[in-house]
């Protein structure tokens, strides 16, 4: 399913797919034997699928929801939940994982509770204030994020700051632009990295590591955050092979990513993002239960480095989704 942009300012758009990207995805699925129908948004799909269910025309359908935009809790879970309820084959992570991953505060709370190393995090909701009245101490460097957004939405040059220079009034104004719910998190200077993971019924396996860098400055994100402008407007964020990471640290990141995917009930291809500080301590900073199925994405670029084509990536994605639910 494609995502239609509507109704909000550009900086509120987490990700959209160009016509060229949609066509490339459709062509890649077609090349491996699928007949493809693209829907611009959830409403269009639900209307068609409901009619087709009445006509008994969904038995051979396989649904893959790729929309990345969305506001508020549970939105990404809508299509997987609909498919699961109606016994329609689908290849995303399930609705539970979608709800957890797209609620940063919930995901961070689960991982912290189970001993995963996370930056200290605080939750703020308009009208309710700070969770348990806890907030950062003065002079701590923090990053302010929307609770439900992805793809660096809401992250700009003002997002990382020293607490005390800005405070609750700044957070309240920001929260009013993003569904009233945000998190403030200790900012960890260092390398920003992603670890793709394959999660099946019987096994969870991390499959490498991808670094994120600015096209013109490899060290740009050491002391700054990747911004939505860099990611989605300018397109200057690039993936690279972080060969400088020692084997012990990489093994630790792999173990952490596998445990995080298990705790958050992720399925198929997923990704856990880290910040690696100056002492090579990895901190989990984000999670993604259904990464974009594009070769320029972290997962796609890693698979390309391993010699896989786009069609082979999508074949693995489909097979993993179908096998874990006994669809055949």
DAVEN-V366879 format. One record per residue. RES is the residue in three letters. PSI is psi in degrees with one decimal (NA if undefined). BURIAL is 1 if it has 9 or more other ideal C-beta (glycine too) atoms within 8 Angstrom, else 0. Layout:
BEGIN
{{RES/PSI/BURIAL} {RES/PSI/BURIAL}}
END
This chain:
BEGIN
{{UNK/133.1/1} {UNK/170.1/1} {UNK/126.5/1} {UNK/133.9/0} {UNK/132.7/0} {UNK/140.0/0} {UNK/-13.7/0} {UNK/164.8/0} {UNK/155.8/0} {UNK/-36.1/0} {UNK/-7.3/1} {UNK/2.4/1} {UNK/118.8/1} {UNK/-44.7/1} {UNK/143.2/1} {UNK/161.8/1} {UNK/131.9/1} {UNK/164.4/0} {UNK/-38.4/0} {UNK/-39.5/0} {UNK/-42.5/1} {UNK/-44.3/1} {UNK/-39.2/0} {UNK/-38.5/1} {UNK/-47.0/1} {UNK/-42.2/1} {UNK/-40.2/0} {UNK/-41.1/1} {UNK/-39.2/1} {UNK/-39.7/1} {UNK/-23.8/0} {UNK/14.2/1} {UNK/4.9/0} {UNK/148.4/0} {UNK/125.8/0} {UNK/133.7/0} {UNK/126.1/0} {UNK/133.4/0} {UNK/138.4/1} {UNK/-21.0/0} {UNK/177.4/1} {UNK/-41.1/1} {UNK/-43.9/0} {UNK/-43.5/1} {UNK/-46.5/1} {UNK/-38.3/1} {UNK/-47.1/0} {UNK/-44.7/1} {UNK/-37.1/1} {UNK/-43.0/0} {UNK/-42.4/0} {UNK/-31.2/1} {UNK/-42.4/1} {UNK/-29.8/0} {UNK/4.7/0} {UNK/41.7/0} {UNK/11.9/0} {UNK/2.2/1} {UNK/-34.9/0} {UNK/5.2/0} {UNK/147.3/1} {UNK/123.6/1} {UNK/136.1/1} {UNK/110.1/1} {UNK/118.2/1} {UNK/2.5/1} {UNK/133.0/1} {UNK/-22.3/1} {UNK/174.0/1} {UNK/150.0/1} {UNK/131.8/1} {UNK/172.6/0} {UNK/143.8/0} {UNK/-0.9/1} {UNK/-41.7/1} {UNK/-17.8/1} {UNK/-9.4/1} {UNK/-52.6/1} {UNK/-47.4/1} {UNK/-38.3/1} {UNK/-43.2/1} {UNK/-45.9/1} {UNK/-43.4/1} {UNK/-42.1/1} {UNK/-35.9/0} {UNK/10.7/1} {UNK/41.0/0} {UNK/136.1/1} {UNK/136.7/1} {UNK/159.3/1} {UNK/16.0/1} {UNK/171.2/1} {UNK/157.3/1} {UNK/172.4/1} {UNK/-34.4/1} {UNK/-48.0/0} {UNK/-39.0/1} {UNK/-41.7/1} {UNK/-43.0/1} {UNK/-49.9/1} {UNK/-33.5/1} {UNK/11.7/1} {UNK/92.6/1} {UNK/-42.8/1} {UNK/-41.4/1} {UNK/-47.5/1} {UNK/-45.9/1} {UNK/-38.6/1} {UNK/-41.8/0} {UNK/-46.9/1} {UNK/-41.4/1} {UNK/-41.7/1} {UNK/-30.6/0} {UNK/19.6/0} {UNK/11.3/0} {UNK/133.3/1} {UNK/117.9/0} {UNK/151.8/1} {UNK/148.9/1} {UNK/138.1/0} {UNK/141.6/1} {UNK/147.9/1} {UNK/135.3/1} {UNK/134.0/1} {UNK/129.2/1} {UNK/132.6/1} {UNK/-27.3/0} {UNK/-23.3/0} {UNK/-152.1/0} {UNK/138.5/1} {UNK/123.6/1} {UNK/24.3/0} {UNK/23.0/0} {UNK/136.8/0} {UNK/163.6/1} {UNK/157.6/1} {UNK/157.0/0} {UNK/145.9/0} {UNK/3.1/0} {UNK/131.7/1} {UNK/126.6/1} {UNK/166.4/1} {UNK/136.3/1} {UNK/128.0/1} {UNK/147.8/1} {UNK/147.8/1} {UNK/-29.7/1} {UNK/0.8/1} {UNK/163.4/1} {UNK/179.8/1} {UNK/39.2/1} {UNK/17.5/1} {UNK/133.4/1} {UNK/-8.9/1} {UNK/122.1/1} {UNK/-167.2/1} {UNK/-12.1/0} {UNK/1.6/0} {UNK/-28.7/1} {UNK/125.4/1} {UNK/166.9/1} {UNK/124.3/1} {UNK/129.1/1} {UNK/-41.0/0} {UNK/-39.1/0} {UNK/154.9/1} {UNK/-143.9/0} {UNK/-34.2/1} {UNK/-39.6/0} {UNK/-42.2/1} {UNK/-40.7/1} {UNK/-44.7/1} {UNK/-40.7/0} {UNK/-43.7/1} {UNK/-35.7/1} {UNK/-19.1/0} {UNK/-10.8/0} {UNK/64.7/1} {UNK/17.7/0} {UNK/7.8/0} {UNK/123.2/1} {UNK/168.3/1} {UNK/149.4/1} {UNK/129.6/1} {UNK/140.3/1} {UNK/128.4/1} {UNK/128.7/1} {UNK/106.3/1} {UNK/143.4/1} {UNK/-172.5/1} {UNK/141.1/1} {UNK/127.8/1} {UNK/152.9/1} {UNK/139.3/1} {UNK/105.4/1} {UNK/144.4/1} {UNK/141.9/1} {UNK/120.7/1} {UNK/118.6/1} {UNK/179.8/1} {UNK/-38.0/0} {UNK/-9.1/0} {UNK/152.1/0} {UNK/123.6/1} {UNK/119.8/0} {UNK/143.1/1} {UNK/26.5/0} {UNK/-156.6/1} {UNK/142.3/1} {UNK/134.4/1} {UNK/155.4/1} {UNK/127.2/1} {UNK/159.6/1} {UNK/139.0/1} {UNK/-37.7/0} {UNK/-7.6/0} {UNK/99.4/0} {UNK/-27.3/0} {UNK/8.7/0} {UNK/-39.5/1} {UNK/10.4/1} {UNK/-46.5/0} {UNK/6.4/0} {UNK/171.5/0} {UNK/148.1/1} {UNK/131.9/1} {UNK/162.0/1} {UNK/-33.4/1} {UNK/-44.9/1} {UNK/-45.0/1} {UNK/-50.5/1} {UNK/-26.3/1} {UNK/-55.9/0} {UNK/-27.1/0} {UNK/36.7/0} {UNK/-0.8/0} {UNK/126.9/1} {UNK/151.5/0} {UNK/147.3/1} {UNK/166.2/1} {UNK/107.8/0} {UNK/75.1/1} {UNK/-14.9/0} {UNK/-11.5/0} {UNK/129.6/1} {UNK/159.0/0} {UNK/-35.2/0} {UNK/-44.0/0} {UNK/-43.0/1} {UNK/-42.2/1} {UNK/-38.7/0} {UNK/-42.5/1} {UNK/-41.4/1} {UNK/-46.3/1} {UNK/-42.1/1} {UNK/-44.2/1} {UNK/-41.0/1} {UNK/-42.5/1} {UNK/-39.7/1} {UNK/-44.6/1} {UNK/-38.5/1} {UNK/-46.3/1} {UNK/-34.8/1} {UNK/6.0/1} {UNK/34.8/1} {UNK/153.4/1} {UNK/148.2/1} {UNK/-143.8/1} {UNK/130.3/1} {UNK/-178.9/1} {UNK/138.8/1} {UNK/127.8/1} {UNK/145.0/1} {UNK/158.6/1} {UNK/131.5/1} {UNK/113.2/1} {UNK/-177.8/1} {UNK/-22.1/0} {UNK/13.5/0} {UNK/29.5/1} {UNK/120.6/0} {UNK/131.4/1} {UNK/128.7/1} {UNK/127.7/1} {UNK/-13.2/1} {UNK/164.2/0} {UNK/151.6/1} {UNK/114.0/1} {UNK/-20.0/1} {UNK/79.2/1} {UNK/155.3/1} {UNK/135.0/0} {UNK/46.3/1} {UNK/148.7/1} {UNK/-19.2/1} {UNK/-4.0/0} {UNK/171.5/1} {UNK/-48.4/1} {UNK/-47.1/1} {UNK/-42.5/1} {UNK/-35.4/1} {UNK/-44.6/1} {UNK/-37.7/1} {UNK/-40.4/1} {UNK/-30.0/0} {UNK/-2.2/0} {UNK/9.3/0} {UNK/146.7/0} {UNK/171.0/0} {UNK/-44.0/1} {UNK/-39.9/1} {UNK/-37.5/1} {UNK/-49.8/1} {UNK/-33.8/1} {UNK/-44.3/1} {UNK/-42.2/1} {UNK/-47.9/1} {UNK/-44.0/1} {UNK/-42.2/0} {UNK/-43.8/1} {UNK/-42.1/1} {UNK/-40.3/1} {UNK/-39.9/1} {UNK/-12.2/1} {UNK/16.2/0} {UNK/36.5/0} {UNK/-8.9/0} {UNK/NA/0}}
END
